[in-house]
Amino acid sequence: MLLTRHHTFTRPIILGLTIVFLPACQLVKVKENNIHQAIRSKSENILTHDRLSAETTSLLKLLSLTPQQCSAEFETCLKRLNTQTDIAADERYAALSELYLAQALELSKQRNCTHAQPHSENNHCLEQSLNAFDQSLRYSYVYLFKM
């Protein structure tokens, strides 16, 4: 008799808990990406889509930075990225190369940079752009051939 009362008492509790927690399992939804989205997200970068790659953007997020912040405070962004020892060297070099390339492309789109004469005194923008292209090439070389 005691055994029967115990079962009749616990059964409603178990049923009630099941009803309460079962809908919580339905709140979790798995987002499906199709193959085209996966390939596109892997191949998007500053050259193909005029925005940083997902890898570089994720790396910036680890540093609590956005691509916009990095563009606005470029030198500070580079220093923070270079001082992070917990980031793998190849990831850091790839990100630095892409950031320098983004900076070079951004500078080369500016009006005073596109109309600057190569040997004039007023070609600071052109020098900065070429320097950023140079740094991008250097970091990409290290990433591709020295790692």
Legacy VTK file of the C-alpha trace (Angstrom):
# vtk DataFile Version 3.0
C-alpha trace
ASCII
DATASET POLYDATA
POINTS 147 float
0.000 0.000 0.000
2.839 2.376 0.788
4.421 1.496 -2.524
1.221 2.353 -4.406
0.905 5.741 -2.700
4.514 6.518 -3.503
3.943 5.827 -7.207
0.756 7.849 -7.307
2.566 10.750 -5.669
5.681 10.767 -7.871
3.922 10.089 -11.147
2.198 13.530 -11.276
5.469 15.236 -10.332
7.370 13.485 -13.103
4.585 14.220 -15.552
4.533 17.881 -14.494
8.305 18.240 -14.835
8.178 16.596 -18.248
5.518 19.039 -19.400
7.559 21.980 -18.083
10.915 20.973 -19.567
9.798 19.439 -22.860
9.010 22.797 -24.539
12.487 24.021 -23.561
13.948 21.408 -25.878
11.912 22.843 -28.720
13.484 26.295 -28.269
16.796 25.077 -29.628
16.794 25.322 -33.392
19.568 24.193 -35.639
20.254 26.609 -38.445
21.016 24.816 -41.647
23.431 26.359 -44.112
23.358 25.135 -47.611
26.557 24.322 -49.443
26.499 27.577 -51.426
26.406 29.702 -48.276
29.228 27.717 -46.717
31.439 28.083 -49.787
30.599 31.765 -50.138
31.433 32.523 -46.503
34.755 30.713 -46.880
35.697 32.567 -50.060
34.589 36.083 -49.110
37.474 38.417 -48.418
38.593 41.967 -49.036
39.406 41.276 -52.688
36.234 39.465 -53.672
33.512 41.206 -51.655
35.029 44.470 -50.378
34.863 43.309 -46.753
37.146 41.399 -44.439
37.011 37.617 -44.390
35.100 35.776 -41.697
38.389 34.579 -40.195
39.823 38.092 -39.838
36.528 39.440 -38.519
36.418 36.646 -35.922
39.977 37.395 -34.910
39.084 41.064 -34.442
36.089 40.055 -32.328
38.454 38.135 -30.054
40.242 41.443 -29.530
36.902 43.214 -28.937
37.271 45.164 -32.179
35.075 45.614 -35.209
36.350 46.070 -38.767
35.142 49.678 -38.602
37.077 50.358 -35.401
40.142 48.758 -36.893
39.887 50.922 -39.986
39.416 54.098 -37.931
42.258 53.324 -35.500
44.470 51.344 -37.831
47.802 51.580 -35.981
46.219 50.724 -32.627
44.468 47.749 -34.189
47.729 46.473 -35.681
49.558 46.831 -32.364
46.853 44.924 -30.497
46.915 42.157 -33.074
50.720 41.939 -33.031
50.920 41.755 -29.239
48.511 38.824 -28.917
50.653 35.786 -28.208
47.714 33.411 -27.794
46.749 33.776 -31.473
48.498 31.366 -33.830
51.189 33.049 -35.911
49.740 31.965 -39.256
46.311 33.355 -38.338
47.900 36.609 -37.199
49.957 36.995 -40.403
46.949 36.262 -42.611
44.844 38.809 -40.727
47.598 41.432 -40.834
47.998 40.936 -44.563
44.277 41.339 -45.121
44.057 44.395 -42.858
46.928 46.111 -44.665
45.325 45.277 -48.002
42.001 46.713 -46.831
43.796 49.879 -45.720
45.631 50.158 -49.045
42.432 49.701 -51.036
40.617 52.234 -48.871
43.390 54.785 -49.327
43.590 54.211 -53.061
39.877 55.041 -53.413
40.305 58.508 -51.895
40.163 61.374 -54.365
43.405 63.041 -53.283
45.150 59.695 -53.584
43.929 58.871 -57.078
44.815 62.323 -58.417
48.217 62.596 -56.730
51.233 62.984 -58.948
53.891 60.351 -58.252
56.759 62.817 -57.769
54.913 65.749 -56.222
55.314 66.930 -52.646
51.621 66.371 -52.035
51.574 62.592 -52.484
51.390 61.491 -48.836
48.248 59.453 -49.518
49.893 57.653 -52.408
52.916 56.805 -50.243
50.671 55.480 -47.479
48.726 53.375 -49.952
51.865 51.898 -51.501
53.315 51.237 -48.046
50.130 49.400 -47.023
50.262 47.303 -50.227
53.909 46.531 -49.468
53.135 45.445 -45.893
50.238 43.319 -47.123
52.544 41.529 -49.552
55.177 41.001 -46.867
52.729 39.478 -44.382
51.140 37.313 -47.054
54.595 36.074 -48.079
55.400 35.158 -44.472
52.018 33.464 -44.129
52.361 31.484 -47.359
56.040 30.553 -47.436
57.552 30.859 -43.962
54.942 29.079 -41.859
LINES 1 148
147 0 1 2 3 4 5 6 7 8 9 10 11 12 13 14 15 16 17 18 19 20 21 22 23 24 25 26 27 28 29 30 31 32 33 34 35 36 37 38 39 40 41 42 43 44 45 46 47 48 49 50 51 52 53 54 55 56 57 58 59 60 61 62 63 64 65 66 67 68 69 70 71 72 73 74 75 76 77 78 79 80 81 82 83 84 85 86 87 88 89 90 91 92 93 94 95 96 97 98 99 100 101 102 103 104 105 106 107 108 109 110 111 112 113 114 115 116 117 118 119 120 121 122 123 124 125 126 127 128 129 130 131 132 133 134 135 136 137 138 139 140 141 142 143 144 145 146
